[in-house]
Amino acid sequence: MASRERKARKPAREAQPAAGEAHGPALDRYDVAILGELQRDARLSNAELASRIGLSAAPTWRRVKWLEEQGYITGYHAELDRRRIGLGVLAFVRVDAERNNAAATRALEEAIRAQPQVVACHYISGAGTFELHVVVADLDAYSRWARDVLFKLPNVKDIHTSFSLGEIKSGAVLPLEHLRP
């Protein structure tokens, strides 16, 4: 009993987390490995993911949940072949805004977000205000969409469109080498 009392009186020390246990704000090698594996195949079972990164299932699951809660993992989705579903044209559209004030920019941002044909939009430096990635069935569909929708968005002054002639690389797998300790 005396040894229990001595153990109880010892000041608690900061324990270093064991592999797979909860951790501080920085990513470690297991977190980076999880991010890499899930980018390649988000359909992995937790058991398969654990096996690939070298941890048991429970700590792997906790780490995935932590990565989701911290915003490192923002969602899961299937990557579709746009051509197979009838979206044969990919256009890059630079949009010049009429006015560059906060309210006008927010109104245009909201209108762009509401367009399902716009699969990505970036606020850009240099000439133009926004760079859109637009997918449509064909050139006629793009022409109709630009005329009937794009030019009618609030504060659009001009558009400049380039069409993709072929994809060299696509997909959203991000490089992670800079995160590895």
Beta strands, then each sheet from edge to edge (+ up, - down):
strand 1: 89-97
strand 2: 118-123
strand 3: 130-136
strand 4: 156-163
sheet 1: 2+ 3- 1+ 4-
end
